[in-house]
Amino acid sequence: MSLQKPSLTPPDWIFAPIWVLLYASGAYSAVIAWENYDRMKMRHCWIKGLFRFNLLLTIFWSYLFFVQHEIWTAFLEISLLNATTLALIILLWKVSKKASLLLVPYLVWVSFATYLNYQIWVLNSGLVG
């Protein structure tokens, strides 16, 4: 059984290149953060932990959505992913505006994915459990 998708769903071929670019900019952001370790002091622990947690959330969302087909749980999880991404952007701003701004496209994409995830749940709520 296939899921109904919202009209704003991009074509499948676009996802891989976008994720490659977003992961590259996120990795570059992390490198900048690590290079500014001395300026970060205690914030470093939070930023390092948030980068790791954010990556785990990204991976776990894919598992929930694509493997387990837990659309509602995936929506709740991606909402947390949005929050951690925003927290990273805010924390990094004081350390490196460049590192912070590199994560903005990621936040936009994850926010869009959150919208799509929710819409898929709405369109298919009678089909998925």
HELIX and SHEET records of a PDB file:
HELIX    1   1 ASP A   12  ILE A   14  5                                   3    
HELIX    2   2 PHE A   15  GLU A   35  1                                  21    
HELIX    3   3 TYR A   37  MET A   40  1                                   4    
HELIX    4   4 ARG A   43  SER A   62  1                                  20    
HELIX    5   5 TYR A   63  VAL A   67  3                                   5    
HELIX    6   6 ILE A   71  TRP A   93  1                                  23    
HELIX    7   7 LYS A   97  LEU A  102  1                                   6    
HELIX    8   8 VAL A  104  ASN A  124  1                                  21    
END                                                                             
